[in-house]
Amino acid sequence: MLRKKTDVRVTDAGLFFLPVDLRLPLKFGSQTVSSITCERVRLTVVDAQGRCIDGWGEVPLSVAWAWPSDISYVERLEIAKQFCCTLADAWRNFVQWGHALEIGHDFQQQVLPQLLQQFNRSQNGREVPYLAALVCCSAFDIALHDAYGNLHARDIYETYDADFLSRDLSAFLSSAGSADTQFAGLFPQDFLAAKSSKHLKAWHLVGGLDPIASDELTGNEPDDGHPVLLTDWIAQDGLDCLKVKLRGNDADWDYNRLVRIGTIAVERDVSWLTADFNCMVTDVSYVNDILDRLCHEHTRIWQMLLYVEQPFPYDLEKHRIDVRSVAARKPLFLDESAHDWKHVALGRELGWSGVALKTCKTQTGALLSLCWAKAHGMPVMVQDLTNPMLAQIPHVRLAAHADTIMGVETNAMQFYPAASDAEAVIHPGLYQRRNGEVDLSTIVGSGFGYRLEEIHRELPSAIERSTSC
């Protein structure tokens, strides 16, 4: 294929690890975390004229979410960091020209699976799952898209069309049940919102350990000027959307939690709820029984439930559960299972209603999944991985362009607000929620619009494989 004059290739990658402590513990399924590490990547690209420029990407290395296991959190995190270093070498050596979407797709198809297999063979049975590998890879992919936009002095979302891409979507996607040409002549731009939103409804996460009323306070809560109780969050941020984390293995607790939070929501004029069962459910009757009981006993709360998120194990190919009975009650959205558009297609076959996109599965993958879902009538949401600092910006930008069913989940301000202090100076509306929304109006310029040169954040030294990996 002839190269376009707009094509680039990667020439270098820098890797940084930024530790962040949580002000309150956050529960993922059966695990609780009190700190995370963010992976930040600087990727350098060059074009045929020899012009070089950097792009940046960041993602929390949330191994509790992406790698549920009995292996200790610390050990999983260290293994994930090692794989990030392996990825940095692979990206430096990936000599592929194209648009960021094309390069990102080719890396994920041609390099990532084999790289992961090779890495896992050296881990003595402590195998990194593909979802965790995607999380590690996503910071590089996000940085690639940022660099591409920076080199062309364009907002990256202005480049997802035929003027910049050599391949249309038929090179990446096929339609359900066939290999027809539904995507021929179409580009991501054809599935994105005609005009991106500058203000998005913000979903607040009610974690499984979060105190929701004064009788749940222990006296050990932080005294840092930020709310602790759910009612105080609602009052301060003007919240209108609450995402409720459930256990998925204790039906009485889950039902009572939904009712209690739903009652507070009704009293405080909150409009919408969603329930996240954290991949812990193995039988559809578990969810159906809770939904049916809620419908009969608390109809108003049931009506407020906009959708249900990922109750079932994230390995969709291994756990092919027919979920149509759940989706008949409430829209059912893939999250952890939606590794890529092929998994979204499998989910649709099994009865899932829609898909929750996440930039931590790569910007490339999120865009392709969005296009496939919309082409097949599946609604989309954009869900958080508790994204602080730079990670917040591609996250909310995807939501602004995806035309989600209702805003965006954003909760880093709940669990580590101080982590984003440097970025909040430039983008105050991204790191605090007001009137139930986040404000994207400060995002301007090329790439993702970070305005990085204005953000005064001191980074640790870049990781060098020979000394730290």
N, C-alpha and C positions, 0 to 999 in steps of 0.2 A: 504494500500500500504506500502511495506517495505521501510524503510528509507535508503537513501544512507549515506555513511560515510561523504560525502561532504555537507549534509544538515545542515541548521542553523535555528535558531528561534530568534525573536526579544526579547530583555530583557529590553531595556530602550530607551527613546527618549528625546532629549533636543531641545528646540525651541528658536529661536532668531529672532528679528525683526530689520532690518537695514534700516533706512530712507535714501533716495537719492533724491536730488534736480536736476531737469532738467535745462540745460543751455538754452534750447529753448523749448517752449511749443510743445506738441505732441497731435494731434487730433485723436480721435477714434470715427468714426461716427459723432454723434452730440455733443460729449463731448471733452473737452480739458483738459489736465492734465499738471501740472507744477512740480509735485513730485510723487514719488512712494515709496513703502515700499517693501523690499525684505524679504522673509521668508527663514531663514536658519535653517536646521535641522541636528542634530547629532543623529544617530541611532546606538544602540549597538546590536550586534548579538553574539550568542554563538553556538558552535557546540557540538556534543555528547561527545567529549573529554574534554569539559569544557573550551575550548579556547574562549576568548572574544576579540572583536575588534570593533572599531567605523567606521562608514562611514558617509559621509556628502552629503547633497543635498541642492540646493538653487533654488528659482524661484521668479521673481517679482510677487507680489500680484496685478496683473493688473486688478482691478475690472472694470475699464472703458472698457476694452476689453471683459472680461468674464461675466460681469453682467451689461449690458446696462439697465438703469432704470432712472426714475425721482427722485429716492431717492438720496440724496446728496452723492458726492464721499466720503466725510469723514465718513458718516454713514455706507456706504457700506464697506469701508475699515475696520472699527471697527468691524462690524459683521463678516467679513471674518477672521479677526484675532481671534475672539472668536471661530470660527469654527476650526481654526488651533489648538487652545488649546484643543478643544474637540477631534480632531483627535490624538493629542499627547497621550491623555489618552487611546484612543482606540488601538493605535499601541502598547503601553506598555503592554496592556492586551491581545493582539492577540497571542495566543499560537498555532502557526502553524509551522510545520517543512517543509523544502524544499529548493529549489533553490530560489533566489531572485525573478525570474520571476513567479514562482509558488505561492510564498507567496503574491507577489504584486497582482497577478490575483485574488487569493482567497479573499484578503482583499477587493478588489473593487467589487467582486460579493457578498460576504457574509456579509460585514460590512458597506461599504460606503453608499449604498442606504438607508438602514434603519437608519443609523446614521444621514443622512441628513434630512430624514423625521421627525425624532424625534427632531432634532435641529430646524427645520423650524416651528414646532408646537409652539415653545416658542418665536417666533419672531414677533408675532402680525401682520402677513401679509407681513412682509419684507422677503420674501422667497429667500434664496440663490439658484440660479439655479445650475443645475448639472455641467455645464461647470466650474463655479466658484469653486464648490466643488472639481472638479478634479484638478484645479490649486492649491488649498490649500493642496490637498493630494500628489501632485507630488513631493514636496521636500522630503517628507518621503520616497516615493518610490525610488527616485533617490539615497537617502542616503542608502537605503537597498541594492541596486545593488552595490554601492561603497563599503559598508561593506563586502558584500559577496566576492567580488574580493580581498579586503584587507585580509580577513581571509585566503584565499587560496593562497595569494601572486601571484595572476594572474591578468592580464588585464581582466576586466569584459567581454570584447568582445571575450575572449578566452574560456568563460564558457557557451556559448549559444548552447551547443551540448549534445549528448547522454552521454558523460562522466560525466556531472554534472547534467543534468536534468533527473528527473524520468519520466516525462510525455512528450510525443511528441506533436506536434501542434494540432493533432486531439482532444486532451483534451481541447483545448481552442477555436478552430476555426471550422467552417463548410463551405463547398463550396456554391457558389451561387445557390439557388434554390433547394438544397438538403442537406441531412445529410450524404453524402457519405464519403468515406475514403481517399479523395484526400490528406489530410495532415498526414495520418498515416505514421509513420516512418520518418517524417521530423521534423527538428528543426530550430530555427531562423537562425542558422549558414548557412543553405541551401539557404537562401534568402539574405544574406549579401554579400557585395563585397568581392571577394577573397583576395584582398589586399586593405587596406584602404589608402586613399589619405593623404599625408602630407601637401599638399597645395590645397586650395579650392578657386574657384572664389567667390568673395564677392559681394552680392547684397546690394546696398545702398538704403535706404528709403528716398524718397522725400515726406515729410509730407505735409498735406494740408495747413499748415501754414508756410512752409519753403519758404524763399525768394529765387527765382531762378535767379533773375537778379537784377542789382543795382537799378532799378526803383521801386522795392518792399521793399527796406530797409526803416526802420522807424527811425533809429538813436538810438534805444533801444537795439540793438543786443549786445551780450557779446563780450568783448574785452579780450579774454583769450588765444590767440595764435592759436585757432582752426578755421577752415574755417566757414563761414556762407553761402556764395553763392554757388549754385550748381556747377558753373564753377570752383570755387576754390577747392571744394571737388574732382572733377574729376581730376584736375591737380595734387593735392597733393597725392591722393591715387591711381592714375592710374586706375580709375573705368572703368569697362566695362559692368556693369549690373545695371540698375536703376529700382526700384520698385516705382510706382507712386500711391500715396494715392488719391482717388477720393471721391466725396461726395455721389454719388448714388441717390441723390434727386434733382439734378440741372444739366440737360443734357448739356446745353450750357457751363456751367463752366467746367464740366468734359471733354468735347470734347476739348475745348480751352486749358485746362491744359495739356492734352495729347499731343496736337499739339505743344505747346510751349516747353514742356520738350523734346519731340521727336526731335524738330528742334535743340535744344542745343546738344542732343545726337548725331545727325548726324554730326553737325559741329565739335564736339569734338571726333569723332571716337569711340563713345560708341557703342557696338554691340547689346545689348539686353535691352528690356523693358518688364515690366509686369504691369498690372493694377489691383488695389485692390479697389473694390467698397464698402468695409466695411459693408457688410450685409444690406445695406440700400435700395436695389432694390426689388420691388415686381412683376415686369412685365418683361418678357424676352425681349420684344420689346425695352425697355430702353437700354439694352446692345447691342442688335442687331443693332439698329439704329446708335449707336455711332461707332461700329465696321465697319458697311457698309460704313458710311460716311468717316471714316478714310481710308478705302481701296480705295475708289474712289478719294478722294481729296489729300491724303498723303500716297501713296502706299509704299514708303520707310519706313515710320514710322510704318505702318501696318505690314510690313514684319518683323520689329524688335520686334514686340510684341510676346514674346515667349508663354505666357499663360495669362489667366484671373483668378483672385482669388476671390472667395466667394462673388459674388454680392448680393446673396439672403439671407433672414433671417436664422439665425443659427439653429433655431429649425426645423430640417429637417422633423421630423415626423408630426409636425403641418402644415408646409408649404411644401407640396409635389408638388413642381413646376417641370413640365417637362422641362428640360433645354437642350434637344438635339439640338434645333436650335442654341443655343449659342455655344455648343461644336462642332457643325459642322463648325463654323467659326474660332474659336480658342480653343485650349485645355482649359478646365475649371476645376479648382482645388478646391476641398473642403478644408476649413480651420476651421473656428469656428464650422461648422457642424460635423466635423469628430471627435466626442467624443471618439469613439472606432471603432473596425472593423465592428460591426454590422451597425453602421451609414455609414461607407464607403460602405458596401454592398448595403444599401438603396440608397445611392447616385449614385452608379453604375446603379441601376435599373432606376433611374430618368434621367440618361444621362450624369452624371458628368464623366470627362475624367480621372482625377487623384486626388491625395490627398497630401496636404501640412501637413507634420508631425511636431509636436511640443513636446518637452520634457516636457512642462508645463502641458500636459495631462497625465503625468507619462511616465517614461521610459518603463515600462511594456506595457502600452497601445500603445505607439509609435511603439514598436517592433512588436506587434501582428497586428497592422494595416498595417505596412510595409509588413509583410509576406502575409497577405490576399490580399493586393493590387497587389503585384508582382505575386502572384499565379494566379490572374485574369487579368493580362496584363495591370494594371493601373500604369502609371509612378508616381513617387513621387518627392516631394521637401521637404526641411526642412526649416521652417520659424521661424523667430525670435519673441520673446516677449520683445525685447530690453533688452537682457540678459547681465548684468554686472557681474563682480566678478566671483565667482565660477560657477554661472549659465551658463556662456559662454562655459564651458568646455564640459559637457555632450551634450550640444546643437551642437557644431561643431563636436564632435565625432560621434553623430548619423548621421550627414550629410556625414562624411567621410566614414562611413560603409554602408550607404543606397544606394549608387550609384544613386544620384539624377540626374535630367535632366540637372542641371546646378548649381553646387556649393552650396552655403548656404547664406541665408539672415543674415546679421549681422550689427547692427546699434547702439549698446550701445555707441560706440566711437563717435557717432554724438551728442547724447543727454546728456550723463553724463560720459565723458571720465575720469574725475578725480576719479570717484567712484572706478575704477579698478586699481588705481595706485599700490597698494600693490601686486596684482596678476601680473601686467604687468612687474614687476621687474624680475619675473621668466619666464613668458610667453609673451615676448614683441610682438611676431607675432600674438597673439590671440586678442590683444586689440588695434591694429592699422592695417590698410590695406595698403599693399604696392604692387605696380604693379597689383592692382585690386584683390589681394588675401589675405587670412589669412594663417598663417604658424602654423601648428600643431606639428612641429618637437620637441618642448620642452616637449610635453606630454609623460611621461614615467612612468613606475612603475605599482603598483597594483591598482585595482579599476578603477576609471576613469583617473588615472594618474595626479591628482591635484598637487602632490608634496607639500602638505599642510604644512608639517613641515618646508618648506623653505619660506613660505609666511608669512610675519609679519603683520598680521591684528589683531587689538585688537577688540574683540567682546564685545557687551554689556552682562550683566548678562542674563543667561538663564531664560526664562519665567516660572514661577511656577503658575499653575492654581489657587491655593488658594489665591494668592495675586494679580494677574494681569488679570485673566480671570474670 
